[in-house]
Structures are given as C-alpha cells and as structure tokens.
C-alpha cells in the first residue's frame, strides 16, 4: 500500500497494526502465484488452502475453535479484506466467503455444530458458502420461497432454488435459508447447514460474470436435512441472516477500499511516468485534480469503514446505520476512483491484462451484493428517522 498511515488512527490497537503488516508482507509474496483468472475454481481452492496454512483464516472463527479472537473482531476482518483485495479480488473473495459461510454458525450454531464445521474452515480444509438469494428474492428476503417442511420428527425437507450463490459448486457446506412457516413473511424463515453431498442438492448451473469467481444456482428437491443442522431456533432465520450481514457488511466496504487504494497507486505511478506534451502526465492540473479527488474518496471511505468496524467491536449490538453507510459510500467511492484511474491510463485502461481494467470489472458487483446501494439508502434513512423518533412511511 502506498499509504498505511490510517493504521495510526485511534480505531486500531497494536494487534491490528501487527496483523495488517504481517498479512501485507504475506499477501505481496503469496497471492499472485496462486491466482489464475481463467480457472477460478482451482484458484479459490488454492487460496483457501494457503490462507488456512498461513493462519489468516483464524480471523473468521472464534478462538475456542481455532480462531484468532474470542469472537468476531470486525476491524481484523476489514483489514484482511482490504489488504487481500488490494492484491487480487479472488484472494479477498476466498477469505470473505469463509467468514460469511460460517458466520451464522459462529453466531447462532450449537456447540456440536461449531466443533464440526469451524475448525476445518479455519485450517482451509473446507470451503463455506452462504445461500440466501433466490430468483425472486434478493434484497427482499421476506419474499423467499424455498421451503423447509417437516419430514419425520428429526428431519426437514428442503425444496426450492437458490441463485447467485458464491462458492456454489466448490463449497463443502452451504448455510441455507428457507421458509419454515412459523409466521408470515420474515418471521417464518429458518437457517440450516446443508452438506454439499446431501441427496437432493444439485448444482443447476454455473453463472459467468464480468469478474469471474465461483458462482452457481442450487436446486433443492426433497433434500433431507437433520433438524440438528438448524442454526438457531425455528423461525429465527431472518434474525440469523441480518445479524451475520451486520458483521460482514462493513467488510464489503473494506474490500472496495482495497480496490480503490490499488487504483490510486496504479494511477499515481502511471501519471508520474507517462509523458504528455513533453512532461509527466501528473503535472497537468486536471490530472492533479483527479488524483486529489481519488485520495479524498479513499480516506473518507476508510473513515466510514473503520468507524463501523470499531463501533461493532466496542460492543454495539447492531451497527445497521454505520455498516450501511460504510458499504454504500466505500463501494460508490471505489467505483469513482477506479473510473478515474482508467481515464488517466487512457486506452491502456481498457486493455485486458492491465490492472486498472481488472479493477474496473471487480468493483461493479460490490455495489450490488449484500445489499445494493439503493437498498442501503433506504436502510440509512430508516435508521436516522428512528433516531429522530419518527417512523418511516409504509
């Protein structure tokens, strides 16, 4: 990173600074040889294994199960995602999904469930996935139609389709949300761990996107799952999902921040070496104005991301407003920063194989997944209206 001065901010403790420096050194050396963008499945398997061997996946599980901290330390998660995304989007993806795919287990799982799934994830020996979205239920979780029906006294039967599932096709287990029927809408959902080899679970198709990573549609047909695999109580699926996203939403902003920092570095290097009209491109006032905007966006995004993470780590039960602001601003700011970097590179900026072109493709999805920007605006507005003692219009 060109500027690590943000680590001196009061949001961080010495352990965070040590973690960040050690991971930066490791990632600079290790990540690039592990990634082949034409084979994302193999790349992600290698990344998960090496992240586990390096001890970095200990950040995504509790200390009691081989983890780094007693519970989630969101600042550590954010630092990891920022540093890894700076190197490569797939490295960030591999790390993040280990956390998101086991977050519900960490927060609400039984001791037996935690012992079964978490240590292998921390060691990089198992790949995790989080299956919430459906063809007609993305941001509107209450519209979910996948069902969990009683099947005897100790099993449920899952039927339905999940789509846009990251790690779909390579995961060893999926955290699946389904309508269990305790009440209408969001109050009638439950969460289950489903092993990848479970009968009745099939990978219906793989999904290709502009920044390739393992992504699939899953189909459940008479898929029997032990009731002991339910995460939390009956009808608590929405609570499980929202509490998990409350932890990890800030980290999406951190991933965007890492992409933005890399774009700024690439732009600065290019502007200082590219000659235009007999002088470095960076001497043009318009280039300087773009670089100033980019640097300001990066710092503002970092402040929001680490404010949200620090607030959660200090014991706040929910950081809905702070996390939504961090996710919304950091992803939108990163899009602007990367777009400016592409413009500074000119024709080279849209050429395959040039880093800023890769960053341009990587950033786009972050403005959509785990709550699109428009949804975050609704969330933020509702939260600040609550603070004023008002209620949002229905």
Long-range contacts (C-beta under 8 A, 24 or more apart in sequence): 1-83, 1-86, 1-261, 1-265, 2-261, 2-264, 2-265, 2-268, 3-261, 6-299, 6-302, 6-306, 9-306, 11-75, 11-306, 11-307, 11-309, 11-310, 12-75, 12-306, 16-75, 16-76, 16-79, 19-59, 19-76, 19-79, 19-80, 20-79, 20-83, 23-56, 23-79, 23-80, 23-83, 23-84, 24-83, 26-54, 26-56, 27-83, 27-84, 27-86, 27-87, 27-91, 28-87, 30-54, 31-84, 31-87, 31-88, 31-91, 32-87, 32-88, 34-91, 35-88, 35-90, 35-91, 37-90, 37-212, 37-358, 40-90, 40-212, 40-213, 40-214, 41-169, 41-170, 41-214, 43-90, 44-90, 44-93, 44-94, 44-127, 44-167, 44-170, 44-213, 44-214, 45-127, 45-170, 47-90, 47-91, 47-94, 47-95, 48-94, 48-98, 48-124, 48-127, 49-124, 49-125, 50-124, 51-91, 51-94, 51-95, 51-98, 51-124, 52-122, 52-123, 52-124, 52-125, 53-123, 53-124, 56-80, 56-95, 57-95, 57-98, 57-121, 57-122, 57-123, 57-124, 58-122, 59-99, 60-95, 60-98, 60-99, 60-102, 60-103, 60-121, 60-122, 61-102, 61-106, 61-118, 61-119, 61-121, 61-122, 62-106, 62-114, 62-118, 64-114, 65-114, 65-115, 65-118, 65-119, 65-122, 66-118, 66-119, 66-122, 66-123, 67-118, 67-122, 71-106, 72-103, 72-106, 72-247, 72-312, 73-313, 74-247, 74-250, 74-251, 74-308, 74-309, 74-310, 74-312, 74-313, 75-306, 75-309, 75-310, 75-313, 77-247, 77-248, 77-250, 77-251, 77-254, 77-309, 78-250, 78-251, 78-253, 78-254, 78-305, 78-306, 78-309, 79-254, 81-251, 81-252, 81-254, 81-255, 81-258, 82-254, 82-255, 82-257, 82-258, 82-261, 82-305, 83-258, 84-255, 84-258, 85-254, 85-255, 85-256, 85-257, 85-258, 85-259, 85-262, 85-362, 86-258, 86-259, 86-261, 86-262, 87-262, 89-211, 89-213, 89-255, 89-259, 89-358, 89-362, 90-213, 92-255, 92-258, 93-166, 93-213, 96-248, 96-251, 96-252, 96-255, 97-127, 97-128, 97-129, 97-130, 97-166, 97-167, 98-124, 98-127, 98-128, 99-248, 99-251, 100-128, 100-130, 100-166, 100-244, 100-248, 101-127, 101-128, 101-129, 101-130, 101-167, 101-171, 101-173, 101-174, 101-175, 102-128, 102-175, 103-130, 103-175, 103-244, 103-247, 103-248, 104-130, 104-175, 104-191, 104-231, 104-232, 104-240, 104-241, 104-244, 105-175, 105-193, 105-231, 107-240, 107-243, 107-244, 107-247, 108-191, 108-231, 108-232, 108-236, 108-240, 108-243, 109-193, 109-231, 109-232, 110-228, 112-228, 113-193, 113-228, 113-229, 113-231, 117-173, 117-193, 120-172, 126-172, 126-173, 127-167, 127-170, 127-171, 127-172, 128-167, 128-171, 128-172, 128-173, 128-175, 129-165, 129-166, 129-167, 129-168, 129-171, 129-173, 129-174, 129-175, 130-165, 130-166, 130-174, 130-175, 130-244, 131-162, 131-165, 131-168, 131-174, 131-175, 131-176, 131-177, 131-194, 131-218, 132-162, 132-177, 132-241, 133-162, 133-163, 133-164, 133-165, 134-160, 134-161, 134-162, 134-163, 135-161, 135-163, 138-164, 139-371, 139-372, 139-375, 141-177, 141-186, 141-189, 141-238, 141-241, 142-185, 142-186, 142-189, 142-238, 144-177, 144-178, 144-179, 144-189, 145-179, 146-176, 146-177, 146-178, 146-179, 146-220, 147-178, 147-179, 147-180, 147-181, 148-178, 148-179, 148-180, 148-181, 148-190, 148-192, 148-225, 151-224, 153-227, 154-226, 154-227, 154-228, 155-224, 155-225, 155-226, 155-227, 156-180, 156-192, 156-224, 156-225, 156-227, 156-230, 157-200, 157-222, 157-223, 157-224, 157-225, 158-192, 158-194, 158-200, 158-201, 158-220, 158-223, 158-225, 159-220, 159-221, 159-222, 159-223, 160-219, 160-220, 161-204, 161-217, 161-218, 161-219, 161-220, 162-217, 162-218, 162-220, 163-207, 163-216, 163-217, 163-218, 164-207, 164-215, 164-217, 164-369, 165-215, 165-216, 165-217, 165-218, 166-213, 166-214, 166-215, 167-214, 168-203, 168-206, 168-207, 168-214, 168-215, 168-216, 168-217, 168-218, 169-203, 169-206, 169-214, 169-216, 170-214, 171-196, 172-196, 174-201, 174-218, 175-231, 176-220, 177-237, 177-240, 177-241, 178-237, 180-234, 180-235, 180-237, 182-234, 182-235, 183-235, 186-238, 187-235, 187-238, 188-235, 189-235, 189-236, 189-237, 189-238, 189-241, 190-230, 190-231, 190-232, 190-233, 190-234, 190-235, 190-236, 190-237, 191-230, 191-231, 191-232, 191-236, 191-237, 191-240, 191-241, 192-225, 192-229, 192-230, 192-231, 193-225, 193-229, 193-231, 194-220, 194-223, 194-225, 194-229, 198-223, 198-224, 198-225, 199-223, 199-224, 200-224, 209-365, 210-361, 210-364, 210-365, 211-358, 211-361, 211-362, 211-364, 211-365, 245-370, 245-371, 246-312, 246-318, 246-319, 246-320, 246-323, 247-312, 248-370, 249-323, 249-324, 249-326, 249-327, 249-370, 249-371, 250-305, 250-308, 250-309, 250-312, 250-319, 250-322, 250-323, 250-326, 250-327, 251-309, 252-327, 252-330, 252-331, 252-366, 252-369, 252-370, 253-301, 253-304, 253-305, 253-308, 253-323, 253-326, 253-327, 253-329, 253-330, 253-331, 254-305, 254-309, 254-330, 255-366, 256-301, 256-330, 256-331, 256-333, 256-334, 256-363, 256-366, 257-298, 257-301, 257-302, 257-305, 257-330, 257-334, 259-334, 259-338, 259-359, 259-362, 259-363, 259-366, 260-294, 260-297, 260-298, 260-301, 260-330, 260-333, 260-334, 260-337, 260-338, 260-363, 261-298, 262-355, 262-359, 263-294, 263-334, 263-337, 263-338, 263-340, 263-341, 263-356, 263-359, 264-291, 264-294, 264-295, 264-298, 264-337, 264-341, 266-341, 266-345, 266-355, 266-356, 266-359, 267-291, 267-294, 267-340, 267-341, 267-344, 267-345, 267-356, 270-344, 270-345, 270-348, 271-344, 281-344, 287-344, 290-340, 290-343, 290-344, 291-344, 293-336, 293-340, 294-336, 294-337, 294-340, 294-341, 297-333, 297-334, 297-336, 297-337, 298-333, 298-337, 300-329, 300-333, 301-326, 301-329, 301-330, 301-333, 301-334, 304-329, 304-330, 305-330, 320-379, 320-383, 321-379, 321-380, 321-383, 321-384, 324-371, 324-376, 324-379, 324-380, 324-383, 325-376, 325-380, 327-370, 327-371, 327-376, 328-373, 328-376, 328-377, 328-380, 331-363, 331-366, 331-367, 331-373, 332-367, 332-373, 334-363, 334-366, 335-363, 335-364, 335-367, 338-363
